[in-house]
């Protein structure tokens, strides 16, 4: 950090500013060049308005559209009484002195608009991007326990996401959880948190007894090795059909007045229950087969996740929650008066625990059935407490579909009522809407691999339509696969998380419009310009940036400068679309610049300056794409 501070003071001298800059909370000019402007404007506004800097600094906002300025000040946010905001705005603008960094501010109703002197901005911004490369835009101070004292270490974040059920389809809900969870983990890791990625698998329950019976009846050792997930699913479907047929047979026998005691004792449901009971009693043979299914499935999932740039630190699961922990949770629920017995089952009646409407809306969940089987809530309570003890985390996010809103509200409230107030305050549910119309070419909802295969094939067809470009791609099938994955991910991340969206293979694989392939094309084009220009890093570093005077160049510099603020804002919204919308805005600005800011055929010094600008744009685009979980392609 010391090196960053000394290079910062050099920069400030070149900007004709006195050093050091005044220090404000959440002001990090060494990682965000725009903070130099924020701090500079704040120190002037303190004299102009008489308001304290602790109110001014956080009130200066970045703008969505550049015609409104580079930073705006909403006058009412300064809480000055006795005068109308519009009058104050006019008065302050009048008093605002000449400065080396910003033009004379303007008013727009109750806003004061600040436009940067872009020649100065370029001198700070472009070298910072080229120097920091992959870390540009990230602020590691966010995740520190104490930003003033890095030795105190980083805060710990747990993100639980994906969480499919073994031997069942990896459906659209799991896909969304995987993509959004991967993005959030990248976002927090970039912000300096120590992130633990947990996959909480559906890997326990009576259905595993049924699956073992299916394997005895239909299992194929080779098929299990080659494709465990599909094979287990196929035999599970077969055994379920047998189970239905058997039930129908018993019903018919009963109606015919026959004795069905023996039939019922041998039926699959009963056998599965006994098998699962053996698993819970640690029967070695039963557990060995279950463990094999689990391990093979995880191995296969890991390959699929790797295609989405996702890894997990812990493949946890329902099976990992011990009976002792669940008994302890049940005991504490009873002792704290949170649970009660109702008609033989154990329930939580929120209407008695939480007054008024909120209590009624949480309903009366069952936590233990009459037969003594503990339900999800008990397991989830035990697992949350275990994670708190194991990881001593500062925050934990559950990335789960909005259909589970009630379940998670109940879970968080129960934890609080059990006396774990601090724990309840540091857990959060990040929800999302549904994917509609999700089916593969070969039938309805299937596994993630099948979805990715279909989209990759479709992408390959789209690429072949432009034969000249297609022939320049070194490995077209691999590129089609990456573009296909990008198209699925971008379609998923485009809207607000809570919105449902329709899975449309034709829209998502198009190079037209705001799609994954369009972003990839924009990145590949920048890489191609870099290759053609063939300048050395030293030549680019020595560029005279004052030659960037065209309106298109100035606009692009201003858009690129917003990136660190966009990432910072995303930590507030936790919406991937915050970054995605920005990347599309930047790539549109870029594509309208190419004709005006040519590289080939321009004079050497101008070529170097423009190349430094394009290089910066490529780094920002690449960084944004990687936070979203995309793999940027170069051709």
GIFEN-V82297 format. One record per residue. N is the residue number from 1. PSI is psi in degrees with one decimal (none if undefined). D_CENTER is the distance of its C-alpha to the mean C-alpha in whole Angstrom. Layout:
n = (N & N)
psi = (PSI & PSI)
d_center = (D_CENTER & D_CENTER)
This chain:
n = (1 & 2 & 3 & 4 & 5 & 6 & 7 & 8 & 9 & 10 & 11 & 12 & 13 & 14 & 15 & 16 & 17 & 18 & 19 & 20 & 21 & 22 & 23 & 24 & 25 & 26 & 27 & 28 & 29 & 30 & 31 & 32 & 33 & 34 & 35 & 36 & 37 & 38 & 39 & 40 & 41 & 42 & 43 & 44 & 45 & 46 & 47 & 48 & 49 & 50 & 51 & 52 & 53 & 54 & 55 & 56 & 57 & 58 & 59 & 60 & 61 & 62 & 63 & 64 & 65 & 66 & 67 & 68 & 69 & 70 & 71 & 72 & 73 & 74 & 75 & 76 & 77 & 78 & 79 & 80 & 81 & 82 & 83 & 84 & 85 & 86 & 87 & 88 & 89 & 90 & 91 & 92 & 93 & 94 & 95 & 96 & 97 & 98 & 99 & 100 & 101 & 102 & 103 & 104 & 105 & 106 & 107 & 108 & 109 & 110 & 111 & 112 & 113 & 114 & 115 & 116 & 117 & 118 & 119 & 120 & 121 & 122 & 123 & 124 & 125 & 126 & 127 & 128 & 129 & 130 & 131 & 132 & 133 & 134 & 135 & 136 & 137 & 138 & 139 & 140 & 141 & 142 & 143 & 144 & 145 & 146 & 147 & 148 & 149 & 150 & 151 & 152 & 153 & 154 & 155 & 156 & 157 & 158 & 159 & 160 & 161 & 162 & 163 & 164 & 165 & 166 & 167 & 168 & 169 & 170 & 171 & 172 & 173 & 174 & 175 & 176 & 177 & 178 & 179 & 180 & 181 & 182 & 183 & 184 & 185 & 186 & 187 & 188 & 189 & 190 & 191 & 192 & 193 & 194 & 195 & 196 & 197 & 198 & 199 & 200 & 201 & 202 & 203 & 204 & 205 & 206 & 207 & 208 & 209 & 210 & 211 & 212 & 213 & 214 & 215 & 216 & 217 & 218 & 219 & 220 & 221 & 222 & 223 & 224 & 225 & 226 & 227 & 228 & 229 & 230 & 231 & 232 & 233 & 234 & 235 & 236 & 237 & 238 & 239 & 240 & 241 & 242 & 243 & 244 & 245 & 246 & 247 & 248 & 249 & 250 & 251 & 252 & 253 & 254 & 255 & 256 & 257 & 258 & 259 & 260 & 261 & 262 & 263 & 264 & 265 & 266 & 267 & 268 & 269 & 270 & 271 & 272 & 273 & 274 & 275 & 276 & 277 & 278 & 279 & 280 & 281 & 282 & 283 & 284 & 285 & 286 & 287 & 288 & 289 & 290 & 291 & 292 & 293 & 294 & 295 & 296 & 297 & 298 & 299 & 300 & 301 & 302 & 303 & 304 & 305 & 306 & 307 & 308 & 309 & 310 & 311 & 312 & 313 & 314 & 315 & 316 & 317 & 318 & 319 & 320 & 321 & 322 & 323 & 324 & 325 & 326 & 327 & 328 & 329 & 330 & 331 & 332 & 333 & 334 & 335 & 336 & 337 & 338 & 339 & 340 & 341 & 342 & 343 & 344 & 345 & 346 & 347 & 348 & 349 & 350 & 351 & 352 & 353 & 354 & 355 & 356 & 357 & 358 & 359 & 360 & 361 & 362 & 363 & 364 & 365 & 366 & 367 & 368 & 369 & 370 & 371 & 372 & 373 & 374 & 375 & 376 & 377 & 378 & 379 & 380 & 381 & 382 & 383 & 384 & 385 & 386 & 387 & 388 & 389 & 390 & 391 & 392 & 393 & 394 & 395 & 396 & 397 & 398 & 399 & 400 & 401 & 402 & 403 & 404 & 405 & 406 & 407 & 408 & 409 & 410 & 411 & 412 & 413 & 414 & 415 & 416 & 417 & 418 & 419 & 420 & 421 & 422 & 423 & 424 & 425 & 426 & 427 & 428 & 429 & 430 & 431 & 432 & 433 & 434 & 435 & 436 & 437 & 438 & 439 & 440 & 441 & 442 & 443 & 444 & 445 & 446 & 447 & 448 & 449 & 450 & 451 & 452 & 453 & 454 & 455 & 456 & 457 & 458 & 459 & 460 & 461 & 462 & 463 & 464 & 465 & 466 & 467 & 468 & 469 & 470 & 471 & 472 & 473 & 474 & 475 & 476 & 477 & 478 & 479 & 480 & 481 & 482 & 483 & 484 & 485 & 486 & 487 & 488 & 489 & 490 & 491 & 492 & 493 & 494 & 495 & 496 & 497 & 498 & 499 & 500 & 501 & 502 & 503 & 504 & 505 & 506 & 507 & 508 & 509 & 510 & 511 & 512 & 513 & 514 & 515 & 516 & 517 & 518 & 519 & 520 & 521 & 522 & 523 & 524 & 525 & 526 & 527 & 528 & 529 & 530 & 531 & 532 & 533 & 534 & 535 & 536 & 537 & 538 & 539 & 540 & 541 & 542 & 543 & 544 & 545 & 546 & 547 & 548 & 549 & 550 & 551 & 552 & 553 & 554 & 555 & 556 & 557 & 558 & 559 & 560 & 561 & 562 & 563 & 564 & 565 & 566 & 567 & 568 & 569 & 570 & 571 & 572 & 573 & 574 & 575 & 576 & 577 & 578 & 579 & 580 & 581 & 582 & 583 & 584 & 585 & 586 & 587 & 588 & 589 & 590 & 591 & 592 & 593 & 594 & 595 & 596 & 597 & 598 & 599 & 600 & 601 & 602 & 603 & 604 & 605 & 606 & 607 & 608 & 609 & 610 & 611 & 612 & 613 & 614 & 615 & 616 & 617 & 618 & 619 & 620 & 621 & 622 & 623 & 624 & 625 & 626 & 627 & 628 & 629 & 630 & 631 & 632 & 633 & 634 & 635)
psi = (-27.5 & -39.6 & -40.1 & -40.9 & -40.9 & -38.2 & -29.3 & -43.1 & -32.8 & -43.6 & -45.0 & -37.5 & -42.5 & -23.2 & 6.0 & 35.6 & 146.0 & 140.9 & 157.3 & 162.0 & 147.5 & 145.8 & 128.5 & 155.7 & 142.5 & 27.1 & 114.8 & 72.6 & -23.5 & -22.9 & -17.6 & 101.0 & -30.4 & -24.3 & -23.9 & -44.7 & -43.2 & -48.1 & -41.8 & -48.8 & -40.7 & -45.5 & -34.0 & -42.9 & -28.8 & -45.3 & -40.7 & -40.3 & -23.2 & 7.0 & 151.4 & 143.0 & -25.8 & -19.8 & -38.6 & -50.7 & -53.3 & -16.0 & -18.8 & 116.3 & 149.6 & 161.1 & 150.6 & -35.3 & 134.2 & -18.8 & -14.5 & 1.0 & 175.6 & -33.1 & 146.4 & 151.7 & 112.8 & 111.1 & -41.7 & -25.0 & -17.7 & -2.1 & 45.5 & 124.9 & 172.9 & -3.2 & 149.4 & 141.7 & -39.7 & -37.0 & -42.9 & -44.1 & -48.1 & -41.0 & -43.9 & -39.6 & -40.3 & -41.6 & -16.1 & 123.6 & 171.6 & 140.4 & 152.6 & -18.5 & -32.2 & 150.1 & 168.1 & 125.0 & 161.9 & 162.5 & 151.8 & 91.7 & -119.3 & 14.5 & 144.3 & 127.8 & 133.2 & 124.2 & 127.4 & 150.5 & 107.1 & -28.3 & -39.0 & -41.2 & -44.3 & -39.4 & -27.8 & -42.6 & -54.1 & -46.5 & -34.8 & -41.5 & -46.7 & -32.6 & -44.5 & -19.9 & -115.6 & -21.6 & -2.9 & 133.5 & -16.8 & 140.9 & 95.7 & -10.8 & -25.5 & -39.3 & 5.1 & 144.5 & -37.7 & 103.5 & -23.7 & -19.7 & 87.9 & -21.4 & -16.1 & -7.7 & -176.1 & 155.4 & 151.6 & 131.0 & 131.9 & 131.1 & 116.1 & 121.1 & 170.8 & -76.3 & 57.6 & 169.7 & 134.1 & 138.4 & 10.0 & 160.3 & 144.6 & 90.6 & -176.5 & -35.4 & -40.8 & -36.6 & -45.9 & -44.4 & -39.5 & -46.9 & -46.5 & -40.6 & -41.3 & -42.5 & -46.7 & -39.2 & -42.7 & -41.7 & -49.3 & -34.9 & -43.1 & -28.7 & 11.9 & 1.3 & 156.2 & 107.1 & 131.4 & 123.3 & 119.4 & 133.1 & 111.6 & 92.9 & 147.1 & 91.7 & 26.7 & 153.3 & 172.7 & -27.9 & -21.3 & -25.0 & -43.9 & -38.7 & -38.5 & -40.6 & -38.2 & -37.9 & -36.5 & -38.6 & -42.7 & -2.1 & 148.1 & 113.3 & -44.6 & -45.3 & -35.6 & -40.8 & -44.1 & -48.0 & 76.1 & -39.3 & -47.4 & -39.7 & -46.2 & -36.9 & -44.6 & -45.7 & -27.8 & -38.3 & -42.5 & -46.1 & -32.0 & -36.0 & -43.4 & -40.6 & -43.6 & -44.2 & -42.4 & -43.3 & -42.1 & -39.6 & -44.6 & -41.6 & -44.6 & -42.1 & -41.0 & -44.1 & -27.3 & 2.5 & 14.5 & 159.7 & 120.0 & 13.4 & -47.3 & -41.8 & -44.6 & -34.8 & -28.9 & -5.3 & 155.7 & -41.8 & -44.5 & -42.2 & -41.2 & -40.6 & -43.0 & -39.1 & -44.4 & -34.6 & -39.7 & -38.1 & -44.3 & -23.0 & 17.5 & 34.6 & 120.5 & -45.2 & -45.2 & -43.0 & -33.6 & -42.9 & -45.5 & -43.1 & -35.8 & -44.8 & -44.7 & -48.9 & -43.3 & -38.5 & -43.1 & -42.5 & -42.4 & -41.8 & -40.0 & -37.1 & -42.6 & -44.2 & -37.7 & -33.3 & -25.3 & 12.9 & 38.5 & 137.0 & 159.4 & 145.9 & -22.9 & 116.2 & 88.4 & -162.0 & 170.4 & -31.1 & -20.3 & -3.0 & 115.7 & 154.7 & -38.6 & -44.2 & -40.8 & -37.6 & -41.9 & -40.2 & -43.6 & -40.3 & -45.1 & -37.5 & -41.2 & -47.0 & -34.8 & -0.5 & 18.0 & -38.1 & 159.4 & 160.7 & 132.7 & 117.1 & 41.7 & -16.9 & 162.2 & 127.2 & 168.5 & 114.9 & 95.6 & -26.3 & -22.7 & -17.0 & -30.2 & 120.5 & 151.2 & -155.2 & -44.8 & -40.3 & -44.3 & -39.5 & -19.6 & -6.1 & -156.0 & 74.8 & 145.8 & 133.5 & -17.4 & 128.2 & 168.6 & -36.8 & 6.4 & 0.0 & 126.6 & 136.9 & 176.2 & -43.2 & -43.3 & -44.1 & -45.2 & -36.6 & -49.2 & -42.5 & -39.4 & -43.5 & -39.7 & -44.2 & -38.2 & -42.2 & -41.3 & -48.4 & -17.0 & 52.7 & 159.8 & -25.2 & 144.7 & 133.7 & 131.6 & 118.3 & 94.8 & 145.0 & 153.6 & -15.3 & -21.8 & 12.0 & -48.8 & -44.5 & -45.0 & -33.6 & -42.8 & -45.2 & -49.9 & -38.4 & -40.7 & -44.9 & -42.9 & -45.9 & -26.1 & -6.5 & 3.7 & 62.1 & -43.5 & -38.9 & -44.2 & -29.5 & -13.5 & 18.4 & 150.2 & 140.4 & 120.9 & 111.8 & 173.5 & 159.0 & -171.4 & 159.9 & 126.4 & 150.2 & 34.7 & 102.9 & 157.9 & 173.9 & -28.5 & 27.6 & -171.5 & -161.4 & 130.0 & -159.4 & 158.5 & -41.7 & -40.8 & -39.0 & -47.3 & -35.9 & -46.8 & -46.1 & -38.0 & -42.9 & -44.3 & -41.1 & -39.4 & -40.9 & -43.6 & -42.3 & -36.5 & -14.1 & -24.5 & 87.1 & -41.3 & -49.1 & -38.1 & -39.4 & -19.8 & -14.0 & 125.5 & -49.5 & 83.7 & -36.7 & -40.7 & -41.8 & -41.1 & -37.5 & -46.8 & -43.0 & -37.5 & -46.1 & -42.4 & -39.3 & -39.4 & -45.7 & -43.7 & -39.0 & -36.6 & -34.6 & -2.9 & -41.7 & -178.9 & 143.9 & -40.9 & -18.1 & 142.7 & 155.9 & 158.5 & 128.5 & 107.6 & 103.5 & -31.5 & -40.5 & -46.1 & -25.9 & 7.6 & 148.0 & -7.1 & 147.3 & 179.8 & 81.6 & 171.2 & -49.3 & -34.3 & -43.5 & -43.4 & -40.0 & -42.2 & -40.4 & -44.7 & -36.4 & -42.2 & -39.6 & -37.7 & -41.2 & -42.6 & -45.0 & -44.4 & -38.5 & -32.8 & 43.1 & 149.2 & 157.7 & -35.3 & -41.9 & -42.5 & -40.9 & -26.8 & 9.3 & 144.8 & 99.1 & -12.5 & -9.5 & -10.7 & 87.7 & -14.6 & 148.1 & -39.1 & -38.2 & -45.0 & -41.1 & -43.0 & -40.7 & -44.2 & -40.8 & -44.1 & -35.9 & -18.8 & -15.3 & -48.3 & -35.5 & -34.8 & -44.5 & -41.8 & -41.7 & -33.1 & -29.6 & -21.0 & -44.9 & -29.6 & 31.1 & 119.7 & -28.8 & -20.9 & -45.2 & -41.9 & -44.7 & -41.4 & -44.2 & -37.8 & -40.3 & -43.6 & -41.1 & -30.1 & -42.4 & -40.8 & -51.4 & -25.3 & -8.0 & -26.3 & -42.7 & -27.0 & -25.7 & 67.3 & 147.6 & -57.4 & 131.8 & -4.3 & 160.1 & 146.5 & -48.1 & -40.3 & -39.3 & -44.1 & -44.5 & -45.0 & -37.3 & -36.5 & -37.4 & -47.3 & -36.3 & -43.8 & -42.4 & -41.3 & -42.3 & -44.2 & -43.4 & -45.2 & -45.1 & -43.8 & -42.1 & -39.7 & -34.0 & -37.6 & -13.1 & 9.3 & 155.1 & 106.2 & 130.6 & 154.0 & -15.9 & none)
d_center = (28 & 32 & 32 & 29 & 31 & 34 & 33 & 32 & 35 & 37 & 34 & 36 & 39 & 39 & 37 & 40 & 39 & 40 & 38 & 37 & 34 & 34 & 32 & 29 & 27 & 23 & 25 & 24 & 26 & 26 & 22 & 22 & 25 & 25 & 26 & 29 & 30 & 28 & 31 & 33 & 33 & 33 & 36 & 38 & 37 & 38 & 42 & 41 & 40 & 41 & 38 & 36 & 34 & 31 & 31 & 31 & 28 & 25 & 27 & 27 & 24 & 22 & 23 & 22 & 25 & 27 & 30 & 30 & 30 & 27 & 27 & 29 & 30 & 30 & 34 & 34 & 31 & 34 & 36 & 39 & 42 & 45 & 44 & 42 & 39 & 40 & 43 & 41 & 39 & 42 & 44 & 41 & 41 & 44 & 44 & 41 & 43 & 43 & 40 & 39 & 35 & 35 & 38 & 40 & 37 & 38 & 37 & 36 & 37 & 35 & 33 & 34 & 32 & 32 & 32 & 32 & 35 & 33 & 35 & 34 & 31 & 31 & 33 & 30 & 27 & 28 & 29 & 26 & 24 & 26 & 27 & 23 & 22 & 18 & 18 & 19 & 16 & 15 & 17 & 17 & 20 & 17 & 16 & 20 & 22 & 25 & 24 & 28 & 28 & 26 & 28 & 27 & 24 & 20 & 18 & 17 & 13 & 13 & 10 & 11 & 10 & 11 & 15 & 17 & 21 & 23 & 26 & 24 & 22 & 19 & 18 & 16 & 14 & 13 & 12 & 10 & 9 & 8 & 6 & 4 & 5 & 5 & 2 & 3 & 6 & 7 & 7 & 9 & 11 & 12 & 13 & 15 & 14 & 15 & 12 & 14 & 12 & 14 & 14 & 17 & 19 & 22 & 25 & 27 & 30 & 33 & 31 & 31 & 35 & 35 & 33 & 36 & 39 & 37 & 37 & 41 & 42 & 40 & 38 & 38 & 37 & 37 & 34 & 32 & 32 & 31 & 29 & 28 & 25 & 28 & 31 & 30 & 29 & 32 & 34 & 32 & 33 & 37 & 37 & 36 & 38 & 41 & 40 & 41 & 44 & 45 & 45 & 46 & 49 & 50 & 50 & 52 & 54 & 54 & 55 & 58 & 59 & 58 & 58 & 54 & 53 & 53 & 51 & 49 & 49 & 48 & 45 & 42 & 40 & 42 & 42 & 38 & 39 & 41 & 39 & 36 & 39 & 40 & 36 & 36 & 39 & 38 & 40 & 40 & 40 & 38 & 35 & 36 & 35 & 32 & 30 & 31 & 29 & 26 & 26 & 27 & 24 & 22 & 23 & 23 & 19 & 18 & 20 & 18 & 14 & 16 & 16 & 12 & 12 & 11 & 13 & 14 & 16 & 18 & 19 & 20 & 21 & 24 & 26 & 26 & 27 & 30 & 33 & 34 & 31 & 31 & 35 & 34 & 31 & 34 & 37 & 35 & 34 & 38 & 39 & 37 & 38 & 34 & 35 & 39 & 41 & 41 & 43 & 43 & 39 & 37 & 35 & 33 & 35 & 33 & 35 & 37 & 35 & 33 & 35 & 35 & 33 & 30 & 32 & 33 & 29 & 28 & 31 & 32 & 30 & 32 & 31 & 34 & 36 & 40 & 40 & 38 & 35 & 32 & 29 & 25 & 25 & 28 & 26 & 22 & 25 & 26 & 23 & 21 & 24 & 24 & 21 & 22 & 25 & 24 & 21 & 22 & 19 & 18 & 15 & 14 & 11 & 11 & 9 & 12 & 14 & 16 & 19 & 18 & 18 & 22 & 22 & 19 & 21 & 24 & 23 & 22 & 25 & 27 & 26 & 27 & 30 & 31 & 31 & 28 & 27 & 25 & 23 & 22 & 21 & 18 & 16 & 14 & 13 & 10 & 11 & 11 & 14 & 16 & 17 & 20 & 23 & 21 & 24 & 25 & 28 & 30 & 29 & 27 & 24 & 23 & 21 & 18 & 20 & 23 & 20 & 19 & 23 & 24 & 22 & 23 & 26 & 26 & 24 & 27 & 30 & 28 & 28 & 32 & 33 & 33 & 36 & 36 & 32 & 32 & 35 & 33 & 30 & 31 & 29 & 28 & 27 & 25 & 23 & 23 & 21 & 19 & 19 & 19 & 16 & 14 & 16 & 14 & 11 & 12 & 14 & 11 & 9 & 12 & 13 & 12 & 10 & 13 & 15 & 17 & 17 & 20 & 19 & 21 & 22 & 25 & 22 & 19 & 21 & 23 & 24 & 25 & 23 & 19 & 18 & 16 & 20 & 20 & 18 & 19 & 23 & 22 & 21 & 24 & 26 & 26 & 26 & 29 & 31 & 30 & 32 & 35 & 35 & 36 & 36 & 35 & 33 & 36 & 37 & 34 & 34 & 37 & 37 & 38 & 36 & 38 & 39 & 36 & 37 & 37 & 35 & 32 & 32 & 31 & 29 & 27 & 27 & 26 & 23 & 22 & 23 & 20 & 17 & 17 & 17 & 14 & 12 & 14 & 14 & 10 & 10 & 13 & 11 & 7 & 7 & 6 & 10 & 11 & 10 & 11 & 15 & 16 & 16 & 18 & 20 & 20 & 21 & 24 & 25 & 26 & 27 & 30 & 31 & 32 & 35 & 36 & 35 & 36 & 36 & 39 & 42 & 41 & 43 & 42 & 41 & 39 & 38 & 36 & 35 & 33 & 32 & 30 & 29 & 27 & 26 & 24 & 23 & 22 & 20 & 18 & 17 & 16 & 14 & 12 & 12 & 11 & 8 & 7 & 8 & 11 & 15 & 17 & 21 & 24 & 26)
